Amino acid sequence: MTTLAFPWPHICGGTTEYTLTRVDNRTATRHLIVRDPVLIHEGNSTAFRATLFRDDGRLVADVVCKFVHGKRNFKRLRREAVMYRGRLKDLQGKVVPKFYGVYEGETVKKKLTGCIITQFCGELSEVPFFGLSWDSKIALISAFLRLHDAGVEHGELREWNVVFTPQGRPYIINFDHAKSHTCESMKIAVHRPAPTRQAFGCDELFDACEEMGLWAPSYILYLSIARPLEYTESAEKLATLAPKDMDPEAALIEAMMAIGEYRRRCKRRINCDWS
């Protein structure tokens, strides 16, 4: 049986040490010690960055200890552990963190407490997916593809579930909403017009591509209606789509404005301008 000693820090200073027991692998027998925990997140879960040691003083890793309270939240934590020990096993240390177990016990709230320990891989991005550099976007969508190739749908591929190393390498975190998945997405053609959601074949990857702006606009918006891109050749051509009873000069002005906005959209996407 593996046990974990965690020094829970208090707001007013000092710590209280709690001992938790590993529950996802009861055959492992060792005592692990957490040192220097620093709070990095507080919400539905509480997360600390810390250093993990063996009881002989040997360093294990720089880690994140994520705590949850109550049976329902603990069940989700154990489901996350199943993913790490199963479909995510070969991706650990590559596009997802290394996994160091799930532990249970009682801590400050005097009720069932669960803790999952994973490798600390980096920091959250300060910009949304759309504002990432193109190198980061390509690395990130490649990581998402590897996840889906492993048969995992994350369930919430958003900015708060991806961290980056100082070198810009992405790692996907927080798999408590993940589930098994058979991906049927088509090949992602960056800078090409976006396919339809139905034709693409995978909702999660489709949404990620749109969030990052990987695809070029597939239409121009004219008079609040999506029009084919062939009409962006000139304002005069686009204006031919105006209602018959619309003033021709007004139709042309609206067409010029629509083409201008379309070109600004394209420029913002290429420049990763999310402002």
C-alpha positions as a printed Julia matrix, in Angstrom:
275×3 Matrix{Float64}:
   0.0    0.0     0.0
   1.3    3.44   -0.95
   0.71   6.36    1.38
   1.1   10.08    0.8
   1.99  12.74    3.36
   0.61  16.14    2.4
   1.26  19.33    4.44
  -1.96  21.34    3.93
  -1.05  25.05    4.17
  -3.18  27.44    6.23
  -4.0   31.01    5.21
  -2.65  32.34    8.5
   0.56  30.36    8.13
   1.73  26.92    9.12
   0.55  23.55    7.85
  -1.32  20.47    9.0
  -0.01  17.16    7.69
  -2.52  14.64    6.39
  -1.9   11.08    5.29
  -3.75   9.7     2.28
  -3.76   6.21    0.77
  -3.36   5.34   -2.91
  -6.47   3.65   -4.27
  -5.85   3.15   -7.99
  -2.92   0.73   -7.48
  -3.01  -1.11   -4.18
  -0.06  -3.35   -5.07
   2.44  -0.48   -4.96
   4.15  -0.18   -1.56
   5.98   3.01   -0.75
   5.61   6.22    1.22
   5.59   9.51   -0.69
   6.04  12.97    0.76
   4.81  16.27   -0.65
   6.84  19.38    0.13
   6.42  23.13   -0.45
   2.83  23.17   -1.77
   1.75  26.43   -3.41
  -1.92  27.09   -4.18
  -2.47  27.55   -7.95
  -6.23  27.01   -8.28
  -9.31  27.11   -6.09
 -12.86  26.35   -7.22
 -14.66  23.02   -7.63
 -11.23  21.56   -6.97
  -8.18  22.84   -5.11
  -4.81  22.48   -6.81
  -1.31  22.93   -5.46
   2.0   22.95   -7.24
   4.48  21.03   -5.09
   7.51  18.76   -5.06
   7.08  15.0    -4.62
   9.71  12.91   -2.8
  10.13   9.29   -1.79
  10.62   8.63    1.9
  14.33   8.01    1.29
  14.64  11.64    0.19
  14.84  10.9    -3.52
  13.11  13.45   -5.74
  10.22  12.06   -7.79
   8.95  15.08   -9.7
   7.61  18.62   -9.74
   3.88  17.9    -9.5
   0.34  19.21   -9.29
  -1.85  17.87   -6.48
  -5.54  18.33   -7.26
  -7.95  17.82   -4.37
 -11.71  17.28   -4.43
 -14.22  16.64   -1.65
 -17.28  14.39   -1.54
 -18.21  11.07   -3.12
 -19.45  12.48   -6.43
 -16.31  14.51   -7.11
 -14.11  11.64   -5.97
 -15.85   9.35   -8.45
 -14.88  11.75  -11.25
 -11.32  11.77   -9.98
 -11.14   7.99  -10.12
 -12.55   8.07  -13.66
  -9.72  10.43  -14.57
  -7.25   7.93  -13.1
  -8.72   5.16  -15.25
  -8.01   7.29  -18.33
  -4.41   7.93  -17.27
  -3.76   4.26  -16.55
  -5.53   3.14  -19.73
  -5.91   5.04  -22.99
  -3.6    7.89  -21.93
  -0.77   5.66  -20.74
   1.36   5.96  -23.89
   0.78   9.73  -24.1
   2.08  10.48  -20.6
   5.02  12.86  -20.66
   4.33  13.6   -24.34
   1.03  15.46  -24.66
  -0.47  14.73  -21.23
   1.24  14.83  -17.81
   2.78  11.81  -16.16
   0.46  10.27  -13.59
   1.45   9.5   -10.0
  -1.75   8.08   -8.59
  -5.06   8.84   -6.9
  -5.21   9.02   -3.11
  -8.0    9.23   -0.56
  -8.31  10.24    3.06
  -9.6   13.09    5.22
  -8.23  16.62    5.2
  -9.4   20.03    6.34
 -13.1   19.51    5.56
 -13.33  16.31    7.61
 -15.0   14.35    4.82
 -13.92  12.1     1.99
 -11.09  13.8     0.13
  -9.55  12.64   -3.11
  -6.24  13.75   -4.58
  -4.82  13.07   -8.02
  -1.13  13.76   -8.57
   0.25  14.55  -12.01
   3.42  16.02  -13.44
   3.68  19.82  -13.47
   4.13  20.63  -17.16
   3.81  24.39  -17.44
   1.56  27.4   -17.19
  -1.79  28.35  -18.67
  -1.66  30.59  -21.74
  -2.36  34.28  -21.21
  -4.23  34.46  -24.51
  -7.12  32.41  -25.94
  -6.5   29.71  -28.54
  -7.19  32.21  -31.35
  -4.36  34.45  -30.15
  -1.68  31.75  -30.01
   1.17  31.88  -32.52
   0.81  29.62  -35.55
   3.6   27.37  -34.27
   1.69  26.94  -30.99
  -1.59  26.31  -32.83
  -0.06  23.57  -34.97
   1.54  21.96  -31.91
  -1.75  22.16  -30.03
  -3.97  20.68  -32.73
  -1.36  17.93  -33.18
  -1.68  17.15  -29.46
  -5.47  17.08  -29.75
  -5.21  14.7   -32.7
  -2.94  12.35  -30.74
  -5.49  12.38  -27.94
  -8.29  11.4   -30.31
  -6.11   8.81  -32.02
  -5.72   7.22  -28.58
  -9.51   6.94  -28.36
 -10.15   9.78  -25.9
 -12.58  12.67  -26.14
 -11.52  15.24  -23.56
 -14.93  16.84  -23.04
 -13.65  20.37  -22.47
 -10.78  21.34  -24.76
 -10.52  24.95  -23.63
  -7.74  27.32  -22.6
  -7.96  26.39  -18.92
  -7.24  22.73  -19.73
  -3.99  23.25  -21.65
  -0.63  24.31  -20.23
   2.57  25.21  -22.08
   6.2   24.61  -21.18
   8.59  27.6   -21.4
   9.6   26.2   -24.8
   5.97  26.36  -25.98
   5.15  22.65  -25.86
   1.47  22.03  -25.0
   0.16  19.52  -22.47
  -3.51  18.67  -22.06
  -4.73  18.43  -18.46
  -7.89  17.67  -16.44
  -9.54  14.52  -17.77
 -12.43  14.28  -15.3
 -14.93  14.8   -18.16
 -13.12  12.55  -20.64
 -14.67   9.49  -22.27
 -13.79   6.81  -24.79
 -14.14   7.97  -28.36
 -13.84   6.64  -31.88
 -12.78   9.63  -33.95
 -14.02   9.92  -37.52
 -12.7   13.39  -38.33
 -11.54  14.27  -41.79
  -7.98  15.55  -42.38
  -7.47  19.09  -41.07
  -6.46  21.41  -43.92
  -5.1   24.57  -42.27
  -5.81  27.87  -44.07
  -8.43  26.24  -46.27
 -12.11  27.21  -46.02
 -13.85  25.5   -43.13
 -15.82  22.33  -43.88
 -19.28  21.87  -42.46
 -19.5   20.34  -39.01
 -21.31  17.3   -40.36
 -18.75  16.69  -43.12
 -15.83  17.09  -40.7
 -17.02  14.22  -38.53
 -15.9   15.15  -34.99
 -17.53  17.89  -32.93
 -14.71  18.31  -30.4
 -11.95  18.73  -32.99
 -14.2   20.89  -35.16
 -14.79  23.28  -32.26
 -11.06  23.33  -31.47
 -10.17  24.22  -35.06
 -12.7   27.04  -35.03
 -11.49  28.32  -31.65
  -7.93  28.48  -33.0
  -8.92  30.0   -36.33
  -7.18  27.24  -38.28
  -9.57  27.54  -41.19
 -10.07  30.48  -43.48
 -13.56  32.01  -43.56
 -15.85  29.9   -45.73
 -18.3   32.7   -46.52
 -18.75  36.47  -46.65
 -21.55  38.05  -44.68
 -23.57  40.43  -46.85
 -26.81  42.0   -45.64
 -26.78  39.55  -42.7
 -26.71  36.52  -45.02
 -23.75  34.16  -45.58
 -22.7   34.33  -49.24
 -20.25  32.19  -51.27
 -16.64  33.42  -51.37
 -16.72  33.73  -55.15
 -18.6   37.01  -54.6
 -15.61  38.58  -52.82
 -13.98  39.25  -56.21
 -15.54  42.69  -56.34
 -18.13  44.87  -54.63
 -20.05  45.08  -57.89
 -20.39  41.29  -58.08
 -21.44  41.04  -54.45
 -23.99  43.82  -54.91
 -25.81  41.7   -57.5
 -27.09  39.62  -54.57
 -28.95  42.56  -53.06
 -32.76  42.53  -53.11
 -34.23  43.82  -56.35
 -35.96  46.69  -54.61
 -32.8   47.92  -52.85
 -31.22  51.15  -54.03
 -28.21  50.16  -56.24
 -25.9   52.72  -54.65
 -26.81  51.55  -51.15
 -26.31  47.92  -52.24
 -22.84  48.76  -53.57
 -21.85  50.6   -50.37
 -23.02  47.64  -48.28
 -21.01  45.31  -50.54
 -17.85  47.42  -50.14
 -18.29  47.39  -46.36
 -18.87  43.63  -46.34
 -15.73  42.93  -48.37
 -13.74  45.24  -46.1
 -14.94  43.38  -43.03
 -14.2   40.03  -44.68
 -10.63  41.1   -45.42
 -10.18  42.36  -41.84
 -11.38  38.97  -40.57
  -8.82  37.23  -42.75
  -6.04  39.56  -41.59
  -6.93  39.11  -37.91
  -6.85  35.34  -38.34
  -3.44  35.34  -40.07
  -2.02  37.73  -37.46
  -3.6   35.79  -34.55
  -5.2   39.05  -33.43
  -7.83  38.16  -30.82
  -8.44  41.71  -29.58
